[in-house]
């Protein structure tokens, strides 16, 4: 696969290559005339760039379009971007499941897989499941592991730039885990690790409820809620990667944890016990007074936490995801509280990607990495400064 590096003959040639390649990827099978018109470059320049890209394997000559072959004379040569010249993968590593999406260099998904995993599994066990699932997805898609050019990973916790999980209480043995380093040994390609809520925010901006908004907050709703945000179209991680940790707001004078707020007994729920959480919401829908009070307490805390983030960031849109996205009664109280507390209440919507949000955002991480190489992109959504 070709790379545009500082060792190329000239900066101008690298820029021209990026411009032509970007035009090819966004078109079906353009001719040289088409590329000249779209890029604004001269025909000899475009022709030279295309020939060079064909040598790298990123571009191939395409067959004539239907009808062209029947005309008199030789049809104009057409070219296409070879999305199959390399592959990308997005992986979600969660408390209860792992999931993966596989795509070509154009980001179009060509394979997927998921497996359940115990919330008590050790880090080694969880990573073994990841490797096994990835191998299965590659095998079913007929893609060699060596074809992977980048892998994105979404995981709970505060993640440093090198892929180390600085703090991760949702998974056993996760705090201090050099996750990026461990996975690079298996994939032998760049591995980009991101917090799961951040990855989900990127996914909703790419393919979900926030495609037309550049200032958004994605809320990973649950007993330990988190949030990811985009400001001006760029992912906002904060100085140390801890932006959006709204699950810790109860420490600011609120001693009652969300696990106790949603409990209908004297014992707090376990933060990862999704079945127990779902049971409380189910009992509330069935009219149980104690469960209804617990749900009201929980939603009130959740919307106050989200309101604090909205007041700080003033987003255009708040997207609610995580397991609470499918529960009745979350959106309207959230809208009401935001109207009550915020000078300019944002729009509120449910995630359109559901449980696929984290893996989709992780795939976008991998795609951004490759785009920085191929298209000389300086300001991708997920680029770290």
C-alpha positions as YAML, in Angstrom:
chain: A
units: angstrom
residues:
- id: 1
  name: UNK
  ca: [0.00, 0.00, 0.00]
- id: 2
  name: UNK
  ca: [1.33, 3.42, -0.92]
- id: 3
  name: UNK
  ca: [2.18, 6.02, 1.69]
- id: 4
  name: UNK
  ca: [2.69, 9.72, 1.32]
- id: 5
  name: UNK
  ca: [5.77, 10.38, 3.42]
- id: 6
  name: UNK
  ca: [8.40, 13.04, 3.83]
- id: 7
  name: UNK
  ca: [10.74, 10.93, 1.71]
- id: 8
  name: UNK
  ca: [8.76, 11.56, -1.48]
- id: 9
  name: UNK
  ca: [10.44, 13.78, -4.10]
- id: 10
  name: UNK
  ca: [8.45, 16.92, -3.41]
- id: 11
  name: UNK
  ca: [5.72, 18.35, -1.25]
- id: 12
  name: UNK
  ca: [3.81, 19.40, -4.37]
- id: 13
  name: UNK
  ca: [3.78, 15.87, -5.72]
- id: 14
  name: UNK
  ca: [2.49, 14.53, -2.41]
- id: 15
  name: UNK
  ca: [-0.27, 17.13, -2.36]
- id: 16
  name: UNK
  ca: [-1.25, 16.31, -5.95]
- id: 17
  name: UNK
  ca: [-1.32, 12.60, -5.14]
- id: 18
  name: UNK
  ca: [-3.58, 13.21, -2.14]
- id: 19
  name: UNK
  ca: [-5.94, 15.39, -4.19]
- id: 20
  name: UNK
  ca: [-6.26, 12.86, -7.03]
- id: 21
  name: UNK
  ca: [-6.62, 9.90, -4.67]
- id: 22
  name: UNK
  ca: [-9.32, 11.70, -2.69]
- id: 23
  name: UNK
  ca: [-11.20, 12.44, -5.93]
- id: 24
  name: UNK
  ca: [-10.93, 8.81, -7.02]
- id: 25
  name: UNK
  ca: [-12.27, 7.51, -3.75]
- id: 26
  name: UNK
  ca: [-15.29, 9.78, -3.96]
- id: 27
  name: UNK
  ca: [-16.18, 8.78, -7.52]
- id: 28
  name: UNK
  ca: [-17.22, 5.58, -9.26]
- id: 29
  name: UNK
  ca: [-14.84, 5.13, -12.18]
- id: 30
  name: UNK
  ca: [-13.85, 8.56, -13.50]
- id: 31
  name: UNK
  ca: [-11.84, 9.25, -16.64]
- id: 32
  name: UNK
  ca: [-8.72, 11.38, -16.76]
- id: 33
  name: UNK
  ca: [-10.90, 14.21, -18.07]
- id: 34
  name: UNK
  ca: [-13.23, 13.81, -15.08]
- id: 35
  name: UNK
  ca: [-10.32, 13.90, -12.64]
- id: 36
  name: UNK
  ca: [-8.81, 16.95, -14.33]
- id: 37
  name: UNK
  ca: [-12.09, 18.80, -13.96]
- id: 38
  name: UNK
  ca: [-12.67, 17.78, -10.33]
- id: 39
  name: UNK
  ca: [-9.13, 18.41, -9.08]
- id: 40
  name: UNK
  ca: [-8.29, 21.49, -11.13]
- id: 41
  name: UNK
  ca: [-4.91, 19.94, -12.01]
- id: 42
  name: UNK
  ca: [-3.49, 19.71, -15.51]
- id: 43
  name: UNK
  ca: [-4.10, 16.55, -17.51]
- id: 44
  name: UNK
  ca: [-0.38, 15.57, -17.64]
- id: 45
  name: UNK
  ca: [-0.16, 16.00, -13.85]
- id: 46
  name: UNK
  ca: [-3.25, 13.87, -13.25]
- id: 47
  name: UNK
  ca: [-2.06, 11.21, -15.68]
- id: 48
  name: UNK
  ca: [1.33, 11.00, -13.98]
- id: 49
  name: UNK
  ca: [-0.20, 10.79, -10.52]
- id: 50
  name: UNK
  ca: [-2.65, 8.06, -11.57]
- id: 51
  name: UNK
  ca: [0.12, 5.98, -13.11]
- id: 52
  name: UNK
  ca: [2.09, 6.27, -9.88]
- id: 53
  name: UNK
  ca: [-0.91, 5.26, -7.77]
- id: 54
  name: UNK
  ca: [-1.46, 2.23, -10.00]
- id: 55
  name: UNK
  ca: [2.08, 1.10, -9.23]
- id: 56
  name: UNK
  ca: [1.34, 1.26, -5.48]
- id: 57
  name: UNK
  ca: [-1.80, -0.85, -5.94]
- id: 58
  name: UNK
  ca: [-4.18, 1.83, -4.67]
- id: 59
  name: UNK
  ca: [-5.69, 2.49, -8.11]
- id: 60
  name: UNK
  ca: [-6.63, 0.15, -10.95]
- id: 61
  name: UNK
  ca: [-7.99, 0.67, -14.43]
- id: 62
  name: UNK
  ca: [-11.75, 0.06, -14.56]
- id: 63
  name: UNK
  ca: [-13.73, -1.49, -17.43]
- id: 64
  name: UNK
  ca: [-15.63, 0.87, -19.76]
- id: 65
  name: UNK
  ca: [-19.12, 1.81, -18.69]
- id: 66
  name: UNK
  ca: [-22.06, 0.11, -20.37]
- id: 67
  name: UNK
  ca: [-22.54, 1.47, -23.87]
- id: 68
  name: UNK
  ca: [-19.03, 2.90, -24.22]
- id: 69
  name: UNK
  ca: [-17.65, -0.27, -25.79]
- id: 70
  name: UNK
  ca: [-20.26, -0.16, -28.58]
- id: 71
  name: UNK
  ca: [-19.29, 3.33, -29.70]
- id: 72
  name: UNK
  ca: [-16.80, 3.90, -32.48]
- id: 73
  name: UNK
  ca: [-13.24, 4.44, -31.38]
- id: 74
  name: UNK
  ca: [-11.43, 3.49, -28.24]
- id: 75
  name: UNK
  ca: [-13.35, 4.40, -25.03]
- id: 76
  name: UNK
  ca: [-11.68, 6.73, -22.54]
- id: 77
  name: UNK
  ca: [-9.71, 4.96, -19.83]
- id: 78
  name: UNK
  ca: [-11.44, 4.81, -16.48]
- id: 79
  name: UNK
  ca: [-9.94, 4.28, -13.05]
- id: 80
  name: UNK
  ca: [-11.14, 3.34, -9.57]
- id: 81
  name: UNK
  ca: [-9.82, 3.46, -6.03]
- id: 82
  name: UNK
  ca: [-9.01, -0.05, -4.77]
- id: 83
  name: UNK
  ca: [-10.77, -0.17, -1.41]
- id: 84
  name: UNK
  ca: [-9.69, -3.81, -1.22]
- id: 85
  name: UNK
  ca: [-6.00, -2.81, -1.23]
- id: 86
  name: UNK
  ca: [-6.13, -2.86, 2.56]
- id: 87
  name: UNK
  ca: [-8.57, -3.38, 5.40]
- id: 88
  name: UNK
  ca: [-9.57, -1.71, 8.65]
- id: 89
  name: UNK
  ca: [-11.16, -3.03, 11.82]
- id: 90
  name: UNK
  ca: [-13.12, -1.47, 14.66]
- id: 91
  name: UNK
  ca: [-13.33, -3.39, 17.95]
- id: 92
  name: UNK
  ca: [-15.49, -2.84, 21.01]
- id: 93
  name: UNK
  ca: [-14.29, -4.33, 24.30]
- id: 94
  name: UNK
  ca: [-17.06, -4.11, 26.87]
- id: 95
  name: UNK
  ca: [-18.00, -5.66, 30.22]
- id: 96
  name: UNK
  ca: [-20.43, -8.17, 28.72]
- id: 97
  name: UNK
  ca: [-19.47, -8.49, 25.08]
- id: 98
  name: UNK
  ca: [-16.85, -7.83, 22.45]
- id: 99
  name: UNK
  ca: [-17.68, -6.89, 18.88]
- id: 100
  name: UNK
  ca: [-15.83, -6.10, 15.67]
- id: 101
  name: UNK
  ca: [-16.50, -4.51, 12.29]
- id: 102
  name: UNK
  ca: [-14.31, -5.05, 9.21]
- id: 103
  name: UNK
  ca: [-14.12, -2.71, 6.24]
- id: 104
  name: UNK
  ca: [-12.08, -1.88, 3.18]
- id: 105
  name: UNK
  ca: [-10.16, 1.38, 2.85]
- id: 106
  name: UNK
  ca: [-13.40, 3.18, 2.02]
- id: 107
  name: UNK
  ca: [-14.95, 2.42, 5.43]
- id: 108
  name: UNK
  ca: [-17.73, 0.23, 4.02]
- id: 109
  name: UNK
  ca: [-18.39, -2.69, 6.35]
- id: 110
  name: UNK
  ca: [-17.77, -6.11, 4.81]
- id: 111
  name: UNK
  ca: [-17.69, -8.26, 7.94]
- id: 112
  name: UNK
  ca: [-18.87, -8.25, 11.56]
- id: 113
  name: UNK
  ca: [-18.93, -10.41, 14.64]
- id: 114
  name: UNK
  ca: [-19.65, -10.34, 18.36]
- id: 115
  name: UNK
  ca: [-19.25, -12.62, 21.36]
- id: 116
  name: UNK
  ca: [-20.44, -12.54, 24.92]
- id: 117
  name: UNK
  ca: [-17.89, -12.38, 27.70]
- id: 118
  name: UNK
  ca: [-18.24, -12.53, 31.46]
- id: 119
  name: UNK
  ca: [-17.89, -9.28, 33.39]
- id: 120
  name: UNK
  ca: [-15.54, -11.19, 35.73]
- id: 121
  name: UNK
  ca: [-13.17, -12.30, 32.95]
- id: 122
  name: UNK
  ca: [-9.53, -11.33, 33.49]
- id: 123
  name: UNK
  ca: [-7.72, -9.02, 31.09]
- id: 124
  name: UNK
  ca: [-5.89, -11.97, 29.53]
- id: 125
  name: UNK
  ca: [-9.12, -13.91, 29.05]
- id: 126
  name: UNK
  ca: [-10.86, -10.89, 27.53]
- id: 127
  name: UNK
  ca: [-8.02, -10.21, 25.10]
- id: 128
  name: UNK
  ca: [-7.94, -13.88, 24.09]
- id: 129
  name: UNK
  ca: [-11.63, -13.60, 23.21]
- id: 130
  name: UNK
  ca: [-10.89, -10.49, 21.18]
- id: 131
  name: UNK
  ca: [-8.19, -12.26, 19.19]
- id: 132
  name: UNK
  ca: [-10.38, -15.29, 18.56]
- id: 133
  name: UNK
  ca: [-13.31, -13.16, 17.40]
- id: 134
  name: UNK
  ca: [-11.11, -11.07, 15.10]
- id: 135
  name: UNK
  ca: [-9.66, -14.22, 13.56]
- id: 136
  name: UNK
  ca: [-13.18, -15.53, 12.95]
- id: 137
  name: UNK
  ca: [-14.34, -12.28, 11.32]
- id: 138
  name: UNK
  ca: [-11.29, -12.23, 9.04]
- id: 139
  name: UNK
  ca: [-11.73, -15.88, 8.11]
- id: 140
  name: UNK
  ca: [-15.41, -15.51, 7.23]
- id: 141
  name: UNK
  ca: [-14.67, -12.41, 5.14]
- id: 142
  name: UNK
  ca: [-11.75, -14.09, 3.36]
- id: 143
  name: UNK
  ca: [-9.33, -11.36, 4.45]
- id: 144
  name: UNK
  ca: [-5.73, -12.07, 5.47]
- id: 145
  name: UNK
  ca: [-4.58, -10.64, 8.80]
- id: 146
  name: UNK
  ca: [-1.63, -9.01, 7.01]
- id: 147
  name: UNK
  ca: [-4.09, -6.92, 5.00]
- id: 148
  name: UNK
  ca: [-5.11, -4.94, 8.09]
- id: 149
  name: UNK
  ca: [-3.73, -1.39, 7.90]
- id: 150
  name: UNK
  ca: [-5.16, -0.07, 11.17]
- id: 151
  name: UNK
  ca: [-7.35, -1.23, 14.06]
- id: 152
  name: UNK
  ca: [-9.48, 1.04, 16.25]
- id: 153
  name: UNK
  ca: [-10.55, -0.07, 19.73]
- id: 154
  name: UNK
  ca: [-13.25, 1.34, 22.01]
- id: 155
  name: UNK
  ca: [-13.07, 0.48, 25.71]
- id: 156
  name: UNK
  ca: [-14.37, 1.75, 29.04]
- id: 157
  name: UNK
  ca: [-11.93, 3.85, 31.03]
- id: 158
  name: UNK
  ca: [-9.63, 6.83, 30.74]
- id: 159
  name: UNK
  ca: [-7.25, 6.15, 27.86]
- id: 160
  name: UNK
  ca: [-3.86, 7.76, 27.30]
- id: 161
  name: UNK
  ca: [-2.51, 8.67, 23.86]
- id: 162
  name: UNK
  ca: [-0.38, 5.50, 23.63]
- id: 163
  name: UNK
  ca: [-3.38, 3.25, 24.31]
- id: 164
  name: UNK
  ca: [-2.72, 2.62, 27.99]
- id: 165
  name: UNK
  ca: [-5.84, 2.52, 30.17]
- id: 166
  name: UNK
  ca: [-4.94, 4.91, 32.99]
- id: 167
  name: UNK
  ca: [-8.12, 4.14, 34.93]
- id: 168
  name: UNK
  ca: [-10.70, 1.49, 34.08]
- id: 169
  name: UNK
  ca: [-12.96, 0.33, 36.90]
- id: 170
  name: UNK
  ca: [-15.57, -1.37, 34.71]
- id: 171
  name: UNK
  ca: [-13.31, -4.29, 33.73]
- id: 172
  name: UNK
  ca: [-11.10, -6.49, 35.93]
- id: 173
  name: UNK
  ca: [-7.34, -5.88, 35.62]
- id: 174
  name: UNK
  ca: [-7.97, -2.94, 33.27]
- id: 175
  name: UNK
  ca: [-6.40, -0.04, 35.19]
- id: 176
  name: UNK
  ca: [-2.82, 0.41, 33.99]
- id: 177
  name: UNK
  ca: [-3.26, -2.11, 31.15]
- id: 178
  name: UNK
  ca: [-1.08, -1.25, 28.10]
- id: 179
  name: UNK
  ca: [-3.96, -2.22, 25.84]
- id: 180
  name: UNK
  ca: [-2.60, -0.65, 22.68]
- id: 181
  name: UNK
  ca: [0.79, -2.32, 23.09]
- id: 182
  name: UNK
  ca: [-0.76, -5.73, 23.83]
- id: 183
  name: UNK
  ca: [-2.96, -5.62, 20.74]
- id: 184
  name: UNK
  ca: [-0.23, -4.30, 18.43]
- id: 185
  name: UNK
  ca: [1.67, -7.52, 19.08]
- id: 186
  name: UNK
  ca: [-1.27, -9.46, 17.65]
- id: 187
  name: UNK
  ca: [-2.21, -7.22, 14.72]
- id: 188
  name: UNK
  ca: [1.23, -5.91, 13.70]
- id: 189
  name: UNK
  ca: [-0.36, -2.68, 12.49]
- id: 190
  name: UNK
  ca: [-1.28, 0.62, 14.15]
- id: 191
  name: UNK
  ca: [-3.83, 0.16, 16.97]
- id: 192
  name: UNK
  ca: [-5.76, 3.26, 18.08]
- id: 193
  name: UNK
  ca: [-7.44, 2.93, 21.49]
- id: 194
  name: UNK
  ca: [-10.23, 5.26, 22.59]
- id: 195
  name: UNK
  ca: [-12.72, 5.59, 25.43]
- id: 196
  name: UNK
  ca: [-16.00, 3.90, 24.48]
- id: 197
  name: UNK
  ca: [-18.22, 6.98, 24.90]
- id: 198
  name: UNK
  ca: [-15.81, 9.02, 22.78]
- id: 199
  name: UNK
  ca: [-15.88, 6.34, 20.10]
- id: 200
  name: UNK
  ca: [-19.68, 6.29, 20.16]
- id: 201
  name: UNK
  ca: [-19.79, 10.09, 19.78]
- id: 202
  name: UNK
  ca: [-17.58, 9.82, 16.70]
- id: 203
  name: UNK
  ca: [-19.83, 7.08, 15.30]
- id: 204
  name: UNK
  ca: [-23.02, 9.10, 15.71]
- id: 205
  name: UNK
  ca: [-21.33, 12.03, 13.96]
- id: 206
  name: UNK
  ca: [-20.21, 9.75, 11.12]
- id: 207
  name: UNK
  ca: [-23.25, 7.56, 10.51]
- id: 208
  name: UNK
  ca: [-25.85, 8.15, 13.23]
- id: 209
  name: UNK
  ca: [-28.06, 10.79, 14.81]
- id: 210
  name: UNK
  ca: [-25.45, 13.59, 14.65]
- id: 211
  name: UNK
  ca: [-24.35, 13.54, 11.01]
- id: 212
  name: UNK
  ca: [-25.44, 17.16, 10.53]
- id: 213
  name: UNK
  ca: [-24.09, 18.51, 13.84]
- id: 214
  name: UNK
  ca: [-20.52, 19.42, 14.78]
- id: 215
  name: UNK
  ca: [-21.13, 20.28, 18.45]
- id: 216
  name: UNK
  ca: [-22.56, 17.24, 20.17]
- id: 217
  name: UNK
  ca: [-22.58, 15.31, 23.42]
- id: 218
  name: UNK
  ca: [-23.08, 11.55, 23.40]
- id: 219
  name: UNK
  ca: [-24.30, 10.14, 26.72]
- id: 220
  name: UNK
  ca: [-23.46, 6.52, 27.48]
- id: 221
  name: UNK
  ca: [-26.34, 6.11, 29.89]
- id: 222
  name: UNK
  ca: [-26.11, 3.58, 32.70]
- id: 223
  name: UNK
  ca: [-25.42, 3.28, 36.41]
- id: 224
  name: UNK
  ca: [-21.93, 4.63, 35.72]
- id: 225
  name: UNK
  ca: [-22.67, 7.06, 32.89]
- id: 226
  name: UNK
  ca: [-20.03, 8.56, 30.66]
- id: 227
  name: UNK
  ca: [-20.09, 11.04, 27.82]
- id: 228
  name: UNK
  ca: [-18.16, 11.83, 24.69]
- id: 229
  name: UNK
  ca: [-18.25, 15.18, 22.94]
- id: 230
  name: UNK
  ca: [-17.31, 16.83, 19.68]
- id: 231
  name: UNK
  ca: [-16.55, 20.54, 19.65]
- id: 232
  name: UNK
  ca: [-16.43, 22.17, 16.24]
- id: 233
  name: UNK
  ca: [-16.39, 18.73, 14.64]
- id: 234
  name: UNK
  ca: [-13.37, 17.48, 16.59]
- id: 235
  name: UNK
  ca: [-13.34, 14.93, 19.38]
- id: 236
  name: UNK
  ca: [-12.73, 16.58, 22.76]
- id: 237
  name: UNK
  ca: [-10.75, 14.34, 25.09]
- id: 238
  name: UNK
  ca: [-9.54, 16.90, 27.60]
- id: 239
  name: UNK
  ca: [-5.92, 17.33, 28.72]
- id: 240
  name: UNK
  ca: [-5.61, 13.84, 30.20]
- id: 241
  name: UNK
  ca: [-8.37, 12.00, 28.35]
- id: 242
  name: UNK
  ca: [-10.86, 12.27, 31.23]
- id: 243
  name: UNK
  ca: [-13.37, 14.67, 29.67]
- id: 244
  name: UNK
  ca: [-16.98, 13.56, 30.00]
- id: 245
  name: UNK
  ca: [-16.65, 11.40, 33.12]
- id: 246
  name: UNK
  ca: [-20.05, 12.51, 34.41]
- id: 247
  name: UNK
  ca: [-20.37, 9.31, 36.41]
- id: 248
  name: UNK
  ca: [-18.14, 10.95, 39.04]
- id: 249
  name: UNK
  ca: [-20.37, 13.99, 39.54]
- id: 250
  name: UNK
  ca: [-22.08, 12.34, 42.52]
- id: 251
  name: UNK
  ca: [-18.84, 12.98, 44.42]
- id: 252
  name: UNK
  ca: [-19.56, 16.72, 44.35]
- id: 253
  name: UNK
  ca: [-21.77, 16.79, 47.39]
- id: 254
  name: UNK
  ca: [-24.04, 13.92, 46.38]
- id: 255
  name: UNK
  ca: [-23.11, 10.97, 48.50]
- id: 256
  name: UNK
  ca: [-25.83, 8.66, 47.18]
- id: 257
  name: UNK
  ca: [-24.48, 6.67, 44.25]
- id: 258
  name: UNK
  ca: [-26.59, 5.79, 41.17]
- id: 259
  name: UNK
  ca: [-26.47, 2.14, 42.25]
- id: 260
  name: UNK
  ca: [-28.41, 3.05, 45.39]
- id: 261
  name: UNK
  ca: [-30.76, 5.46, 43.64]
- id: 262
  name: UNK
  ca: [-32.04, 2.70, 41.39]
- id: 263
  name: UNK
  ca: [-32.21, 0.05, 44.11]
- id: 264
  name: UNK
  ca: [-35.61, -1.00, 45.47]
- id: 265
  name: UNK
  ca: [-34.00, -2.63, 48.53]
- id: 266
  name: UNK
  ca: [-31.37, -1.67, 51.09]
- id: 267
  name: UNK
  ca: [-28.66, -3.20, 48.90]
- id: 268
  name: UNK
  ca: [-27.18, -1.21, 45.98]
- id: 269
  name: UNK
  ca: [-27.28, -2.71, 42.49]
- id: 270
  name: UNK
  ca: [-24.04, -3.83, 40.93]
- id: 271
  name: UNK
  ca: [-22.99, -1.26, 38.27]
- id: 272
  name: UNK
  ca: [-22.52, -4.02, 35.67]
- id: 273
  name: UNK
  ca: [-25.64, -6.04, 36.49]
- id: 274
  name: UNK
  ca: [-27.71, -5.02, 33.48]
- id: 275
  name: UNK
  ca: [-30.35, -7.68, 34.16]
- id: 276
  name: UNK
  ca: [-31.05, -6.28, 37.63]
- id: 277
  name: UNK
  ca: [-31.27, -2.77, 36.18]
- id: 278
  name: UNK
  ca: [-33.67, -3.92, 33.46]
- id: 279
  name: UNK
  ca: [-35.79, -5.68, 36.09]
- id: 280
  name: UNK
  ca: [-36.29, -2.43, 38.03]
- id: 281
  name: UNK
  ca: [-37.40, -0.59, 34.89]
- id: 282
  name: UNK
  ca: [-39.70, -3.50, 33.96]
- id: 283
  name: UNK
  ca: [-41.30, -3.46, 37.42]
- id: 284
  name: UNK
  ca: [-41.80, 0.30, 37.13]
- id: 285
  name: UNK
  ca: [-43.66, -0.14, 33.82]
- id: 286
  name: UNK
  ca: [-45.83, -2.78, 35.47]
- id: 287
  name: UNK
  ca: [-46.88, -0.28, 38.13]
- id: 288
  name: UNK
  ca: [-44.67, -1.20, 41.08]
- id: 289
  name: UNK
  ca: [-44.59, 1.98, 43.22]
- id: 290
  name: UNK
  ca: [-41.15, 1.33, 44.72]
- id: 291
  name: UNK
  ca: [-39.61, 0.66, 41.31]
- id: 292
  name: UNK
  ca: [-41.27, 3.76, 39.86]
- id: 293
  name: UNK
  ca: [-39.75, 5.89, 42.60]
- id: 294
  name: UNK
  ca: [-36.33, 4.32, 42.01]
- id: 295
  name: UNK
  ca: [-36.53, 4.99, 38.26]
- id: 296
  name: UNK
  ca: [-37.58, 8.59, 38.88]
- id: 297
  name: UNK
  ca: [-34.61, 9.08, 41.22]
- id: 298
  name: UNK
  ca: [-32.21, 7.58, 38.71]
- id: 299
  name: UNK
  ca: [-33.49, 9.61, 35.74]
- id: 300
  name: UNK
  ca: [-33.39, 12.80, 37.82]
- id: 301
  name: UNK
  ca: [-29.71, 12.16, 38.64]
- id: 302
  name: UNK
  ca: [-28.87, 11.27, 35.04]
- id: 303
  name: UNK
  ca: [-30.44, 14.38, 33.56]
- id: 304
  name: UNK
  ca: [-28.76, 16.61, 36.15]
- id: 305
  name: UNK
  ca: [-25.39, 15.09, 35.24]
- id: 306
  name: UNK
  ca: [-26.06, 15.67, 31.54]
- id: 307
  name: UNK
  ca: [-27.25, 19.22, 32.25]
- id: 308
  name: UNK
  ca: [-23.93, 20.02, 33.93]
- id: 309
  name: UNK
  ca: [-22.06, 18.98, 30.78]
- id: 310
  name: UNK
  ca: [-24.47, 20.85, 28.53]
- id: 311
  name: UNK
  ca: [-24.02, 24.04, 30.55]
- id: 312
  name: UNK
  ca: [-20.26, 23.76, 30.12]
- id: 313
  name: UNK
  ca: [-20.16, 22.89, 26.41]
- id: 314
  name: UNK
  ca: [-23.38, 24.34, 24.91]
- id: 315
  name: UNK
  ca: [-23.80, 21.56, 22.31]
- id: 316
  name: UNK
  ca: [-26.30, 21.67, 19.48]
- id: 317
  name: UNK
  ca: [-27.35, 18.07, 20.10]
- id: 318
  name: UNK
  ca: [-27.36, 15.50, 22.90]
- id: 319
  name: UNK
  ca: [-27.50, 11.86, 21.79]
- id: 320
  name: UNK
  ca: [-28.48, 9.25, 24.37]
- id: 321
  name: UNK
  ca: [-27.07, 5.75, 23.95]
- id: 322
  name: UNK
  ca: [-26.03, 2.82, 26.10]
- id: 323
  name: UNK
  ca: [-28.53, 0.43, 27.65]
- id: 324
  name: UNK
  ca: [-30.76, 3.30, 28.83]
- id: 325
  name: UNK
  ca: [-31.37, 4.32, 25.21]
- id: 326
  name: UNK
  ca: [-33.96, 1.58, 24.91]
- id: 327
  name: UNK
  ca: [-35.76, 2.37, 28.15]
- id: 328
  name: UNK
  ca: [-39.01, 4.31, 28.22]
- id: 329
  name: UNK
  ca: [-39.14, 7.68, 29.88]
- id: 330
  name: UNK
  ca: [-35.56, 8.94, 29.44]
- id: 331
  name: UNK
  ca: [-35.88, 11.52, 26.67]
- id: 332
  name: UNK
  ca: [-38.79, 13.63, 27.89]
- id: 333
  name: UNK
  ca: [-37.42, 14.17, 31.43]
- id: 334
  name: UNK
  ca: [-34.04, 14.99, 29.89]
- id: 335
  name: UNK
  ca: [-35.58, 17.56, 27.54]
- id: 336
  name: UNK
  ca: [-37.56, 19.06, 30.41]
- id: 337
  name: UNK
  ca: [-34.59, 19.37, 32.74]
- id: 338
  name: UNK
  ca: [-32.37, 20.85, 30.04]
- id: 339
  name: UNK
  ca: [-35.04, 23.45, 29.28]
- id: 340
  name: UNK
  ca: [-35.21, 24.22, 32.98]
- id: 341
  name: UNK
  ca: [-31.49, 24.62, 33.62]
- id: 342
  name: UNK
  ca: [-29.90, 25.60, 30.29]
- id: 343
  name: UNK
  ca: [-29.90, 29.03, 28.71]
- id: 344
  name: UNK
  ca: [-30.15, 27.42, 25.29]
- id: 345
  name: UNK
  ca: [-31.46, 23.86, 25.52]
- id: 346
  name: UNK
  ca: [-29.97, 21.52, 22.89]
- id: 347
  name: UNK
  ca: [-31.89, 19.06, 20.78]
- id: 348
  name: UNK
  ca: [-32.09, 15.57, 22.29]
- id: 349
  name: UNK
  ca: [-32.20, 12.32, 20.31]
- id: 350
  name: UNK
  ca: [-31.73, 8.59, 20.81]
- id: 351
  name: UNK
  ca: [-28.74, 6.87, 19.26]
- id: 352
  name: UNK
  ca: [-29.43, 5.53, 15.77]
- id: 353
  name: UNK
  ca: [-26.59, 3.01, 15.97]
- id: 354
  name: UNK
  ca: [-27.55, 1.29, 19.22]
- id: 355
  name: UNK
  ca: [-25.14, -1.39, 20.36]
- id: 356
  name: UNK
  ca: [-23.06, -0.95, 17.18]
- id: 357
  name: UNK
  ca: [-22.04, 2.61, 18.12]
- id: 358
  name: UNK
  ca: [-18.74, 1.85, 19.88]
- id: 359
  name: UNK
  ca: [-17.40, -0.55, 17.24]
- id: 360
  name: UNK
  ca: [-18.48, 1.85, 14.48]
- id: 361
  name: UNK
  ca: [-16.62, 4.71, 16.14]
- id: 362
  name: UNK
  ca: [-13.56, 2.48, 16.58]
- id: 363
  name: UNK
  ca: [-13.68, 1.72, 12.85]
- id: 364
  name: UNK
  ca: [-13.74, 5.46, 12.17]
- id: 365
  name: UNK
  ca: [-10.57, 5.80, 14.29]
- id: 366
  name: UNK
  ca: [-8.82, 3.33, 12.00]
- id: 367
  name: UNK
  ca: [-10.17, 5.06, 8.89]
- id: 368
  name: UNK
  ca: [-8.97, 8.46, 10.12]
- id: 369
  name: UNK
  ca: [-5.49, 7.05, 10.66]
- id: 370
  name: UNK
  ca: [-5.31, 5.75, 7.10]
- id: 371
  name: UNK
  ca: [-6.75, 8.97, 5.69]
- id: 372
  name: UNK
  ca: [-4.00, 10.94, 7.42]
- id: 373
  name: UNK
  ca: [-1.50, 8.78, 5.56]
- id: 374
  name: UNK
  ca: [-3.17, 8.64, 2.16]
- id: 375
  name: UNK
  ca: [-4.82, 12.01, 1.84]
- id: 376
  name: UNK
  ca: [-2.47, 14.20, 3.91]
- id: 377
  name: UNK
  ca: [-5.42, 15.12, 6.13]
- id: 378
  name: UNK
  ca: [-4.33, 17.30, 9.05]
- id: 379
  name: UNK
  ca: [-7.65, 17.79, 10.87]
- id: 380
  name: UNK
  ca: [-9.53, 14.49, 11.09]
- id: 381
  name: UNK
  ca: [-12.28, 14.15, 13.69]
- id: 382
  name: UNK
  ca: [-10.29, 11.83, 15.94]
- id: 383
  name: UNK
  ca: [-6.70, 13.06, 15.42]
- id: 384
  name: UNK
  ca: [-4.76, 13.60, 18.64]
- id: 385
  name: UNK
  ca: [-3.01, 16.95, 18.90]
...
